[in-house]
Every structure is written in C-alpha cells, then in structure tokens.
C-alpha cells in the first residue's frame, strides 16, 4: 500500500513543477540560461591561445588541452572504471558521458567551439583520455539500479539525472545521479520517468500485453519466470550471472512488440530493437557495453560467434576483442546491458547456452492492435507503472532481509536463488523449485530444437487416438504439411527428424500424454507408434 506521504509528495510535485524548474539549478530552464556564458569564456580563451603570435604551435596545443581539461573539471568530474571505460560527469546535468562515445564528442564541440577536424581538438581529446586513464578517480558505474548488500539500500535510476532511493522498511525518496557517490550511466535518448504513487495502478496491464502460448510452460508459469527475471535486473549484486529471455514464436506472435514494450518501459519511447549481422560481433559487444537494454530481433540465421557471445554474457565474463584499426591490441569489454532475443527459427541452441535462456513461447495474435496505440497507452501509464513497480521492488527489498540465499541444484544458480528469495516470503518457495524443474525440461526441449516438432505432433494427435506404426520418413512427410500450415520449422531432412525424435522421446510422452513406441528392425528400419494414454 502506498503511504500517505508518498501520495502527498506526488501531488505537491505536480502543483509546484514550474516553480521548481525556475529555481532548480539543475533544471533545463537554468541550464539553458547559464551554459552559453560559461562555454563562451572557454571559447574565447581557446581563441586567444590559438591566435597568439608569440606562442609556438607545440605549446598552443598543450595550452588548449589544459584549458579544456580545466573547463571540464570546473563543470564536473573525470572518472575511470576498473574495466576500462572513461567518463566525464556533468554536475549540471547529473549525467555521465563516456569519453570515447559520440555524445561526449558533441558536448565538447559545443562547449569548445572546435571541430573534430581540427588538430587542437584531437590533441586535447587524446591527452584528456590518457590523463583520465591514469589519474581519473576510480569509481563503479551502474545502470538501471544499485543494491548495496551491506546497507540493503536500493537506488533506482530514473533514466535521466535523477534517482529514487529507499532504505529497508523506509519510503522512496528522490535524489540526483551521483548522490552518495552512486553513479549511473543512462542512455542519451532515454525518457526519464516520474513515479506516480497516488494511483492504484499495478503491473497487470504490462504483463497482459505479452501473448504467452500455454505450452510447454503454462501462461501463469511463464509470467512468474518473467516477473522474477525483471525483478532480478534491479538487484545487480545478486545477479552475477544472467538469465537471457528468448521470445520464441511464429510470425505475428508479437515477439518484437514484446521487446519494445519492455525496453520502452525501462528506457523510454526512443528504445528500438536491432538486427543481428554475421560479421558484426564488435557491434554486438559495443551495444552490450554502452546501452542499458539491448534487444536482438529475428535472430533466425546461423551466426558463428553468437553462441559463444551469449555464454560469455550469461556467465558475467568480459569480452576480449581486437581494438578497431589496430593489428594486435586487445581490448576488454564488460557487458552492462539487459539482453533479450527474439526468434522464429533459433540457431543458438547449444546445451550450455540453452541452460541459461528463458525460452518464452508466444502464440499468434488473433486480433491485432497497432503498435502506435499500444505504445501511446504505455506512455500514458508509464509513470503510474513505475510507481507500482517501485512499490513491488520495495516489498522484495524488505523480503530479502529475512530470506537467506539457498543452495539449489540448478545451472542458473543466481536466478534460481533470487526467485526462491522473492517467493519464499509469500509461502511459494517449494512451488518455485517445482517450477524450476519444468523450466529445465523446457530448456532441454529448446536445446534439441524440438519446439516445432512437438507442436506439429500435438496438432496431429488432436484428431487421432493413435499414430502408426509408421516409418520415420512417413511420419515426417505427414508433419511437413502441418508445419507449413502453422508456420513451424521442422528439421530439414527425415534423417535429422529421426534424431530429434529420439532426443525428445521423454518430452513427447510427458507433454502430449502419449506412449511412444520405437521399434528398430532389419537394415536400419525404424517404426514409430504414438498412442494416447487414455486410449489404451
């Protein structure tokens, strides 16, 4: 339940928004009033230095670089992280700029009046990055959220220059990025949110937009796995390894829309899914390093490096790639983005990868709603949804205090333990363990590529009490037409289909409630019979 003080806080903010903007030195109003004057002083100092006839060119470049660095230190702070990235933190905007990314370059062009084509600019940037890499203050940079395992304080970024902070059993309080030394990296085009605690909104609307297909996991089961995954993103120290949602389904099942919906809730209306290119591993790594949320859409083609990259990401390891435009220099990149995938015909089914995926199945949408309407409604509800989500995070935060982390025999140990700690206070801990067993079965089914095969067999069994005895080739021929009619991707050959049948025997029996009889004869002959259990 939302406290009265939080409701009053929301009403007061709405009533005094304009007054706050005019008096707050960090507001857009004040930024536009003061920034040009401060930058003008830098531009004039640079002009006098560069045009000074009594100064040698060698000294001019160094003097210009010193002026720029001093200006940055007056306007903010220079930071470095243990894994390599270098940042400028603007005190006015309460925002981190990566020194090697375009947003900082544009910021510096505007402040200095110099261009990237000018020697003075490039020299200043080179010496600045070298200085920060050696002498910048060492800090930890967060995305989306920070959870202090010692104090149990939870801090959530609003996607802009603000944060919302809560002590255990306390109330959410607004602050600024950088307060208490807690720094967040935000996406340049993110849309900040302002939680509305004064309404009775909950997360049901968002969850109901996801068109789950009730097999092999039920809709309710998939919703639980999704909710636990989303909550897990806000407790990074408890998420050293990462589960990766894979949104799977035929064309028209809303896979891309689902990713956009989640991304736009978390980041804002500018969020968009991206494609996957075989030759662009470095672009994939760059996105994981410099974004808050990254969604790969239509990952349907075989990409040689993808499975290795997914395994590295899921286990929390760094990526090591050759630095662009160099021969031997290797650079390490630590991924920070939340990653999602969509696919109709996935080829990232290696067993160790599948064990770290959340294979969410979506079904074809019967009545389509246009995306602009969905996202307009999301924008209208977003502040209320964030208010509801912060309240849910608060309940989890308090529940973690008295719920120690268990040791569970599951590959995704961090995700499994966190889910148990979330559900145990609700009396659902034992049910979570049973759910994890079903998830493991779904992961194995995904690993052997059996989704389309089991679905096609299920459609065939709907109208028949028994299939066979028939040869593997005969069964394959019957299923091809069903697969084509339902947008399913079966194995390319009857031989490969036969191998999949063997791997999926237990799954087929359990899910379709059939007895699977597999008889091998002379000269490699093989006969398959499927009988519904109630027909025996």
C-alpha positions in Angstrom: 0.0 0.0 0.0 1.3 3.5 -0.8 2.0 5.7 2.2 0.1 9.0 2.6 3.3 10.9 2.5 4.1 9.5 -0.9 0.7 10.4 -2.3 1.2 13.9 -0.9 4.6 14.0 -2.5 3.2 13.2 -5.9 0.5 15.9 -5.6 3.0 18.5 -4.4 5.3 17.8 -7.3 2.6 18.3 -9.8 1.4 21.5 -8.2 4.8 23.1 -8.0 6.6 21.7 -11.1 7.0 25.1 -12.7 8.3 26.8 -9.6 10.9 24.0 -9.1 12.1 24.3 -12.7 12.7 28.0 -12.3 14.6 27.7 -9.0 16.4 24.4 -9.5 20.0 25.0 -10.8 19.8 21.5 -12.5 16.6 22.2 -14.4 16.6 22.6 -18.2 15.5 26.2 -17.7 18.6 27.1 -15.6 20.9 25.0 -17.9 19.9 27.0 -20.9 20.3 30.3 -19.0 23.9 29.6 -17.8 25.6 27.2 -20.1 26.2 29.6 -23.0 28.0 32.1 -20.8 30.3 29.5 -19.2 31.1 28.0 -22.6 31.7 31.4 -24.1 34.6 32.0 -21.7 36.2 28.8 -22.7 35.8 29.5 -26.4 37.3 33.0 -26.0 40.3 31.6 -24.1 40.9 29.0 -26.7 40.7 31.6 -29.5 43.3 33.9 -27.8 45.6 30.9 -27.3 45.3 29.5 -30.8 45.8 33.0 -32.4 48.6 34.1 -30.0 51.5 35.1 -32.4 54.1 34.8 -29.6 53.3 31.2 -28.8 54.7 28.2 -30.7 52.3 25.6 -32.2 53.8 22.9 -29.9 52.8 25.0 -26.9 49.5 26.1 -28.3 48.2 22.6 -28.5 49.1 21.9 -24.9 47.7 25.1 -23.6 44.4 24.5 -25.4 44.3 21.0 -24.0 44.9 22.4 -20.5 42.1 24.9 -20.9 39.6 22.2 -22.0 40.6 19.9 -19.1 40.3 22.7 -16.6 36.8 23.6 -18.0 35.7 20.0 -17.6 36.9 19.9 -14.0 35.0 23.2 -13.3 31.9 21.8 -14.8 32.1 18.2 -13.4 34.4 15.4 -12.7 36.6 12.9 -14.6 36.2 9.2 -13.7 37.6 5.8 -14.7 36.4 2.3 -14.0 38.3 -0.8 -13.3 37.4 -2.5 -16.6 38.5 0.5 -18.7 35.7 3.0 -19.7 36.4 6.7 -19.0 33.7 9.2 -18.1 33.0 12.9 -17.7 30.3 13.6 -15.1 28.4 16.8 -15.7 27.3 18.3 -12.4 24.7 20.5 -14.1 23.0 17.6 -16.0 23.9 14.9 -13.4 24.9 12.7 -16.3 27.8 10.5 -17.2 29.4 10.9 -20.7 31.7 8.1 -22.0 34.8 9.9 -23.3 35.0 7.6 -26.4 31.4 7.9 -27.4 29.7 10.5 -29.8 27.5 12.2 -27.1 30.7 13.4 -25.3 32.3 14.5 -28.6 29.2 16.6 -29.5 29.2 18.0 -25.9 32.8 19.1 -26.2 32.4 20.5 -29.7 29.6 22.7 -28.5 31.5 23.8 -25.3 34.8 24.5 -27.1 33.7 25.8 -30.5 36.3 23.4 -32.0 35.6 20.7 -34.6 36.8 17.1 -34.8 38.7 18.1 -38.0 40.9 20.5 -36.1 44.3 19.4 -34.7 43.7 21.2 -31.4 40.5 19.3 -30.7 42.0 15.8 -31.4 45.2 16.6 -29.4 43.0 17.8 -26.4 40.9 14.6 -26.6 44.0 12.3 -26.8 45.7 13.9 -23.8 42.5 14.1 -21.9 41.8 10.3 -22.2 45.4 9.5 -21.3 45.1 11.7 -18.2 41.8 10.2 -17.1 43.0 6.6 -17.8 46.0 7.2 -15.4 44.7 9.7 -12.9 41.0 9.8 -13.1 39.1 8.9 -9.9 38.3 5.2 -9.8 34.6 4.5 -9.5 31.9 1.9 -10.1 29.3 2.8 -12.7 25.8 1.3 -12.5 22.9 1.0 -15.0 19.3 1.0 -14.0 19.7 0.1 -10.4 22.1 -0.4 -7.5 21.6 -2.6 -4.4 24.1 -2.2 -1.5 24.4 -5.7 0.0 25.8 -4.2 3.2 23.3 -1.4 4.0 20.5 -3.1 1.9 19.7 0.3 0.3 18.2 0.2 -3.1 18.7 3.0 -5.6 17.0 3.2 -9.0 17.9 5.5 -11.8 15.0 7.4 -13.4 16.8 7.2 -16.8 17.9 10.9 -16.6 19.6 12.9 -13.9 17.5 11.7 -11.0 17.3 8.6 -8.8 14.9 7.1 -6.3 16.5 5.8 -3.1 15.0 3.6 -0.4 16.3 2.2 2.9 14.9 -1.0 4.2 11.4 -0.6 5.5 11.6 3.1 4.5 10.0 5.3 1.9 11.1 6.1 -1.6 13.0 9.4 -1.7 14.0 11.4 -4.8 17.7 12.3 -5.3 20.2 13.1 -8.0 22.5 10.9 -10.0 25.8 11.0 -8.2 24.4 11.4 -4.7 26.4 9.5 -2.2 28.9 8.6 -4.9 26.5 6.3 -6.7 26.8 7.0 -10.4 24.5 5.8 -13.1 25.1 5.6 -16.9 22.0 6.5 -18.8 21.2 6.3 -22.5 21.4 9.6 -24.3 17.9 9.3 -25.7 16.2 7.9 -22.6 13.0 9.3 -21.4 13.1 10.0 -17.6 10.1 8.8 -15.6 8.5 10.3 -12.5 6.8 7.6 -10.3 3.1 8.3 -9.6 2.4 6.8 -6.2 -1.1 8.3 -5.9 -2.9 5.8 -8.1 -3.9 2.2 -7.8 -2.1 1.1 -11.0 -0.3 -2.2 -10.9 1.8 -4.2 -13.4 -1.1 -6.3 -14.8 -1.5 -4.1 -17.9 2.1 -4.5 -18.9 2.2 -8.3 -18.3 -1.1 -8.8 -20.2 0.4 -7.3 -23.3 2.6 -10.4 -23.6 0.9 -13.1 -25.7 2.2 -16.2 -24.0 1.4 -19.6 -25.5 0.5 -22.1 -22.8 3.0 -24.8 -23.7 5.3 -26.3 -22.7 5.0 -24.0 -19.7 1.6 -22.6 -18.8 0.9 -18.9 -19.2 0.9 -18.4 -15.4 4.3 -20.2 -15.1 5.9 -18.1 -17.8 4.5 -14.9 -16.1 6.2 -15.9 -12.9 9.5 -16.6 -14.6 9.3 -13.2 -16.4 8.4 -11.3 -13.2 11.3 -12.8 -11.3 13.6 -12.0 -14.2 12.5 -8.4 -14.4 12.8 -8.0 -10.6 16.3 -9.6 -10.7 17.6 -6.8 -13.0 17.2 -4.3 -10.1 19.5 -6.3 -7.7 22.8 -6.5 -9.6 25.0 -7.9 -6.8 22.6 -10.9 -6.7 22.8 -11.3 -10.5 26.5 -12.0 -11.3 25.2 -14.4 -13.9 22.4 -13.5 -16.2 19.4 -15.3 -17.5 18.5 -14.3 -21.1 14.9 -14.1 -22.2 14.4 -15.6 -25.7 11.0 -14.7 -27.1 10.0 -17.5 -29.5 7.1 -17.9 -31.8 5.7 -17.8 -35.3 5.4 -14.6 -37.3 2.6 -12.4 -35.9 3.0 -13.5 -32.3 4.3 -10.1 -31.1 7.9 -11.0 -30.3 9.3 -7.7 -31.5 6.5 -5.8 -29.8 7.1 -7.5 -26.6 10.8 -6.5 -26.6 9.9 -2.9 -27.5 7.3 -2.8 -24.7 9.8 -3.9 -22.1 12.5 -1.6 -23.5 10.3 1.4 -23.6 9.0 0.8 -20.1 12.6 0.7 -18.8 14.3 3.2 -21.1 11.7 5.3 -22.9 9.9 5.8 -26.1 13.1 6.0 -28.2 14.0 2.4 -27.5 14.2 0.2 -30.5 15.1 -3.4 -31.3 18.1 -4.1 -33.6 19.0 -6.8 -36.0 22.0 -9.2 -36.0 24.7 -9.2 -38.6 27.1 -12.2 -39.0 30.2 -10.0 -39.5 29.4 -7.5 -36.7 30.4 -9.2 -33.4 32.1 -5.9 -32.4 28.8 -4.0 -32.9 27.0 -6.6 -30.6 29.7 -6.2 -27.9 29.6 -2.4 -28.2 25.8 -2.4 -27.7 26.1 -4.6 -24.6 28.7 -2.2 -23.3 27.1 1.1 -24.0 23.3 0.5 -23.6 21.0 -0.1 -20.7 18.8 -2.5 -22.7 19.6 -4.4 -25.9 17.2 -6.5 -27.9 18.2 -8.6 -30.9 15.3 -9.1 -33.2 14.8 -12.0 -35.6 17.9 -14.0 -34.6 17.0 -16.7 -37.1 20.2 -17.2 -39.1 23.2 -19.1 -38.0 25.9 -16.8 -36.7 29.2 -18.5 -35.9 30.1 -16.3 -32.9 26.6 -15.8 -31.3 26.5 -18.9 -29.0 30.0 -18.1 -27.6 28.9 -14.5 -27.0 25.7 -15.5 -25.3 27.6 -17.9 -23.0 30.1 -15.2 -22.1 27.4 -12.7 -21.4 25.3 -15.1 -19.3 28.3 -16.1 -17.1 29.3 -12.5 -16.5 32.7 -12.7 -18.2 34.3 -9.9 -20.2 34.6 -9.8 -24.0 38.1 -9.6 -25.4 38.3 -8.3 -29.0 41.0 -6.7 -31.2 40.8 -2.9 -31.0 39.4 -1.4 -34.2 42.0 -0.2 -36.7 44.9 -2.0 -34.8 46.7 -5.2 -35.6 47.3 -6.8 -32.2 45.9 -4.6 -29.5 43.3 -6.4 -27.4 40.6 -4.6 -25.5 38.3 -5.9 -22.8 34.6 -5.0 -22.6 32.4 -5.8 -19.7 28.7 -6.1 -20.7 26.2 -4.0 -18.7 23.1 -4.0 -20.8 20.0 -6.2 -20.2 19.9 -8.6 -23.2 16.8 -10.1 -24.9 16.4 -12.1 -28.1 13.5 -12.9 -30.5 13.4 -15.8 -33.0 11.1 -17.9 -35.1 13.8 -20.4 -36.1 16.6 -20.2 -33.5 20.1 -21.4 -34.1 21.5 -20.6 -30.6 20.6 -24.0 -29.1 23.9 -25.2 -27.8 23.2 -27.0 -24.5 25.2 -24.7 -22.3 23.5 -21.7 -23.9 20.0 -23.2 -23.6 20.5 -23.8 -19.9 20.9 -20.0 -19.4 17.9 -19.0 -21.5 14.3 -18.3 -20.5 12.5 -19.8 -23.5 9.3 -17.8 -23.5 6.8 -19.1 -26.1 4.4 -16.7 -27.8 1.3 -17.6 -29.9 0.0 -15.9 -33.0 -2.2 -13.0 -32.1 -5.9 -13.4 -33.1 -6.8 -9.7 -33.1 -4.0 -7.3 -33.8 -3.7 -3.9 -32.2 -1.5 -1.4 -33.9 1.8 -0.7 -32.2 1.3 3.1 -32.0 -1.8 2.6 -29.9 0.0 0.1 -27.6 3.0 2.4 -27.0 0.8 5.5 -26.7 -1.0 3.7 -23.9 2.3 2.7 -22.3 3.5 6.3 -22.4 0.2 7.4 -20.7 0.6 4.8 -18.0 4.4 4.8 -17.6 4.7 7.0 -14.5 1.9 5.0 -12.8 3.5 1.7 -13.8 6.8 2.9 -12.3 5.1 3.9 -9.1 3.6 0.4 -8.9 7.0 -1.2 -9.8 8.9 0.7 -7.1 6.3 -0.5 -4.6 6.9 -4.1 -5.8 10.6 -3.6 -5.6 10.2 -2.3 -2.0 8.4 -5.5 -1.0 11.2 -7.6 -2.5 13.9 -5.5 -0.8 12.3 -6.0 2.6 11.7 -9.7 2.0 15.3 -10.3 1.2 16.3 -9.2 4.7 14.9 -12.3 6.4 15.3 -14.8 3.5 18.8 -16.2 3.2 20.0 -17.4 -0.2 19.6 -21.2 -0.6 21.8 -23.6 -2.4 19.7 -25.0 -5.3 20.9 -27.6 -7.8 20.2 -25.5 -10.9 22.5 -24.3 -13.6 21.2 -20.7 -13.4 22.1 -20.5 -9.7 21.7 -16.7 -9.2 18.3 -16.6 -10.9 17.1 -19.7 -9.1 18.2 -18.5 -5.7 16.8 -15.0 -6.2 13.4 -16.4 -7.3 13.3 -18.5 -4.2 14.1 -15.5 -2.0 11.3 -13.5 -3.7 8.7 -16.2 -3.5 9.5 -17.8 -0.1 8.1 -14.9 1.9 4.8 -15.5 0.0 4.9 -19.2 1.0 5.7 -20.3 -2.6 9.3 -21.4 -2.2 8.6 -25.1 -2.7 6.4 -24.3 -5.7 9.3 -22.3 -7.2 11.6 -25.4 -7.0 9.0 -27.4 -8.9 8.7 -24.6 -11.5 12.5 -24.7 -12.0 12.3 -28.4 -12.8 9.8 -27.6 -15.5 11.9 -24.8 -16.8 14.9 -27.2 -17.1 12.7 -29.5 -19.2 11.7 -26.6 -21.4 15.3 -25.6 -21.8 16.3 -29.1 -22.8 13.5 -29.2 -25.3 14.7 -25.9 -26.8 18.3 -27.2 -26.8 17.4 -30.1 -29.1 15.3 -27.9 -31.3 12.1 -29.8 -30.6 9.6 -26.9 -30.3 8.2 -27.1 -33.8 8.4 -30.9 -33.8 6.4 -31.4 -30.6 3.8 -28.8 -31.7 3.3 -30.5 -35.0 2.9 -33.9 -33.4 0.4 -32.3 -30.9 -1.7 -30.9 -33.8 -1.7 -34.3 -35.5 -2.7 -36.1 -32.2 -5.7 -33.8 -31.8 -7.6 -35.7 -34.4 -6.2 -39.2 -33.9 -6.0 -41.6 -31.0 -3.0 -43.4 -32.4 -0.3 -42.7 -35.0 1.5 -45.6 -36.6 3.2 -47.9 -36.6 4.8 -46.0 -39.5 8.3 -45.3 -40.7 10.2 -42.2 -39.6 10.0 -40.9 -43.2 6.2 -41.5 -43.4 5.7 -39.6 -40.1 8.0 -36.8 -41.3 6.0 -36.5 -44.6 2.7 -36.2 -42.7 4.1 -33.5 -40.4 5.6 -31.3 -43.1 2.2 -30.2 -44.3 1.1 -29.4 -40.7 4.3 -27.5 -40.2 3.9 -25.4 -43.3 0.3 -24.6 -42.5 1.2 -23.4 -39.0 4.5 -21.6 -39.6 6.6 -24.2 -37.9 10.2 -25.0 -38.8 10.9 -28.8 -38.9 14.3 -30.4 -39.3 15.4 -30.1 -43.0 15.7 -33.9 -43.6 13.9 -37.1 -42.4 17.2 -38.4 -41.0 17.7 -35.3 -38.8 14.0 -35.5 -37.9 14.6 -39.1 -36.7 17.4 -38.0 -34.4 15.2 -35.3 -32.9 12.5 -37.8 -32.2 15.0 -39.9 -30.2 16.2 -36.9 -28.1 12.6 -35.7 -27.5 11.0 -39.1 -26.6 10.5 -38.2 -22.9 9.3 -34.7 -23.7 6.8 -36.0 -26.2 5.4 -38.6 -23.8 5.1 -36.1 -21.0 3.7 -33.2 -22.9 1.3 -35.0 -25.3 0.3 -37.6 -22.8 1.1 -40.5 -25.1 3.0 -43.7 -25.1 6.0 -43.5 -27.5 6.9 -46.9 -29.0 10.1 -47.0 -31.0 10.9 -50.3 -32.8 14.1 -50.9 -34.8 14.1 -53.6 -37.5 16.4 -55.1 -40.0 18.5 -53.0 -42.4 18.1 -49.8 -40.3 14.3 -49.9 -40.5 12.5 -48.0 -37.7 8.9 -47.9 -36.8 7.2 -45.2 -34.7 3.9 -45.6 -32.8 2.2 -42.9 -30.7 -0.8 -43.9 -28.6 -2.8 -41.5 -26.4 -2.7 -42.8 -22.8 -6.5 -42.6 -22.3 -7.0 -44.7 -25.5 -5.1 -47.6 -24.1 
